[in-house]
Amino acid sequence: MVLFDRFLTEEQFGWRISENCPNAIRILDTEDLHFLRKARQQAYKKDELVDMEYLINDISKREIASIYRCDLSLIISKFEHSLLVNTFKIDPSILLYIPFMLNNINSTIIDEYPSYSNRKHFISMGNFKHEPNINAILVLKNKIWPLIREKLPNIELHIYGAYITERIKQLHNTKERFLIKGWAEDKNKVVKQARVFLAPIQFGAGLKGKLIDSMLYGTPSITSKIGAEAMHDDLAWNGFVSDETQEFVSNSIELYNNKKKWLESQQNGITIINQCYSQDIFSKILIDVIDKLQLKLEDHRLQNFVGIMLHHHTLRSTKYLSKWIEEKNSKT
């Protein structure tokens, strides 16, 4: 069995597996759909809705070709699974919905949560090599935080994340209590100390690790519809989901000040983790599917004619692209 980490890896190394290990099960870990994130980012910049014109782009052609060339692709989001099956007509037999696989939050973990009264300030977090995170911080800085600060003048917003750029550093403003903290040595600690997590995500794809962290550490959150997309099934969110600026601000203030709503939201997060991300359930599903693939791999591949065709036509092209990349890297 070979696991490709994102489609770019399959493009570079898939031909090697086909040539040297033809009977190995080829699994693609998509992480999230890169083409969907790109489509949403482009539509956001033009203030337009995402349609097929945006979805069919250079990345979607490459990423979906990679999905077809693999025996199985792991899809982290139910929304993205549905998009591939219903919009792009990909056979579900080569896709598998597998979200984050997490241990349940038990009473021992809950007992270690700081109480509502022992928490203070807002927090936001994200890797600053990731464009949706940069955009979310700018939205906080320019639109949301000034309005929250008017109502909660003594409260701070702490921004954490790796790969802080000079552009992000310049947003730091002590007077406005908008504090760029940089990389967190102990993510668990800083999220637990905060009372509310803010994530006004305007575009992106997949599941949002930062919002999973907020639930794991008992910190209610406010996010957008895209932020919460496919993350909680039909369960109540661990806070509020708001797309409109004024509503986001009002909900943030309410969640910060309303202990009853805060405790209810914290419990919602615990329920989401335990019901939607159970390692016990999804690890068994994954192993069962792989076991079945091992028993009928040849049959499985014969049902995927598009994959066979793409292997035939692209094996040489991806092979020589890969060799060119390898040669280029050896000279840098």
C-alpha positions, -999 to 999 in steps of 0.1 A, spaced: 0 0 0 12 35 -9 -2 67 6 2 99 -14 1 131 7 -20 154 -16 -23 152 -54 10 169 -60 28 140 -45 8 115 -67 17 135 -98 54 133 -90 57 98 -77 26 79 -90 43 66 -121 71 51 -100 46 31 -81 28 20 -113 61 8 -128 77 -8 -98 49 -18 -75 19 -23 -98 0 -44 -72 3 -19 -44 -29 -2 -34 -26 35 -42 -43 58 -17 -46 95 -21 -50 116 11 -66 147 -3 -64 167 30 -90 190 14 -99 198 -22 -73 223 -33 -94 233 -64 -124 242 -42 -103 264 -20 -89 282 -51 -124 286 -67 -137 301 -35 -108 325 -32 -112 337 -67 -149 342 -63 -144 360 -30 -120 385 -46 -146 393 -73 -175 392 -48 -193 365 -68 -208 331 -60 -189 300 -68 -202 283 -99 -188 257 -124 -168 285 -141 -148 288 -109 -148 251 -100 -134 239 -134 -99 253 -132 -63 241 -138 -61 226 -103 -94 207 -105 -84 190 -137 -51 179 -121 -66 170 -87 -95 150 -101 -72 132 -125 -51 122 -95 -82 109 -77 -91 87 -107 -55 73 -110 -57 61 -73 -75 31 -60 -90 51 -31 -91 88 -22 -96 99 14 -121 128 16 -121 148 48 -154 166 43 -189 153 36 -195 185 15 -165 177 -7 -175 140 -10 -209 152 -22 -194 177 -46 -172 150 -62 -200 125 -65 -229 147 -75 -212 176 -94 -182 158 -109 -199 124 -112 -170 104 -96 -179 69 -87 -182 66 -48 -163 33 -49 -130 52 -53 -138 77 -25 -139 73 12 -152 99 37 -127 99 66 -126 130 89 -101 137 117 -100 106 139 -100 117 175 -102 102 210 -135 110 228 -135 139 253 -142 121 286 -150 134 321 -114 135 331 -105 159 302 -136 180 309 -126 183 346 -93 198 335 -109 226 316 -105 261 331 -139 275 342 -158 303 324 -147 328 351 -110 317 349 -108 324 312 -103 358 296 -100 375 262 -106 363 226 -82 342 206 -77 335 169 -51 311 154 -37 299 121 -7 291 100 2 323 81 15 305 50 -22 298 44 -41 325 26 -75 319 42 -59 325 76 -43 358 65 -76 370 51 -95 360 83 -70 381 105 -75 411 82 -112 408 85 -109 407 123 -86 437 123 -105 459 99 -141 450 103 -149 429 134 -125 438 162 -131 476 162 -168 469 168 -162 444 196 -137 467 212 -164 494 215 -186 472 237 -157 453 255 -130 480 259 -109 461 284 -108 428 266 -79 417 242 -77 397 210 -47 374 209 -35 362 175 -14 330 173 2 313 144 34 301 128 53 318 99 44 353 110 52 378 82 61 414 85 27 423 71 10 404 100 35 418 126 25 453 116 -11 446 126 0 444 163 -15 473 182 -13 474 220 -36 505 223 -63 486 203 -56 454 223 -51 436 190 -21 415 199 0 394 175 15 367 197 31 346 170 39 309 173 24 292 204 47 269 223 17 252 240 -14 254 218 -34 235 244 -26 261 271 -33 293 251 -66 281 237 -78 269 271 -70 303 287 -92 321 262 -129 325 266 -140 327 229 -123 317 196 -129 339 166 -126 325 131 -143 347 104 -131 324 75 -142 338 41 -129 311 18 -113 277 22 -121 240 21 -119 208 42 -122 207 79 -107 235 100 -82 223 125 -83 254 145 -120 249 152 -114 213 161 -88 226 186 -113 251 201 -137 222 207 -111 198 221 -99 225 246 -134 235 256 -134 270 240 -166 281 222 -162 297 189 -178 321 163 -171 313 127 -186 316 92 -207 291 73 -176 281 53 -157 277 86 -183 254 100 -190 236 67 -193 198 71 -179 200 106 -209 192 128 -234 172 108 -269 183 121 -256 190 157 -257 225 173 -225 245 168 -202 252 198 -211 288 197 -225 308 167 -222 306 129 -224 341 114 -215 355 80 -227 391 84 -203 414 102 -228 430 127 -243 396 136 -208 381 141 -199 410 164 -232 407 184 -228 369 187 -192 373 199 -202 397 226 -231 376 237 -210 344 239 -183 362 258 -207 377 284 -234 350 287 -222 322 309 -252 300 303 -248 302 265 -211 297 269 -214 265 289 -241 252 265 -218 259 236 -188 242 252 -210 211 257 -220 213 220 -184 211 211 -178 180 232 -208 163 216 -195 172 181 -161 157 188 -175 125 203 -201 119 177 -185 132 144 -148 123 149 -147 90 167 -114 73 161 -129 39 171 -156 42 144 -136 57 115 -104 37 119 -125 5 116 -142 18 85 -108 26 69 -93 -7 77 -123 -26 65 -122 -8 31 -85 -15 27 -90 -51 36 -117 -54 9 -95 -37 -17 -67 -61 -11 -90 -90 -18 -104 -76 -51 -79 -50 -63 -79 -61 -99 -116 -62 -101 -118 -28 -84 -95 -13 -110 -115 -28 -139 -145 -8 -127 -125 24 -130 -121 28 -167 -114 65 -165 -85 57 -141 -72 31 -165 -74 56 -194 -56 83 -174 -28 59 -165 -24 50 -201 -22 86 -214 -5 103 -185 20 78 -173 47 91 -195 39 128 -192 38 126 -153 69 104 -154 89 130 -174 75 159 -154 86 141 -122 121 135 -137 124 171 -146 114 182 -111 139 158 -96 167 171 -119 158 207 -112 158 201 -74 192 184 -76 207 216 -91 194 240 -65 
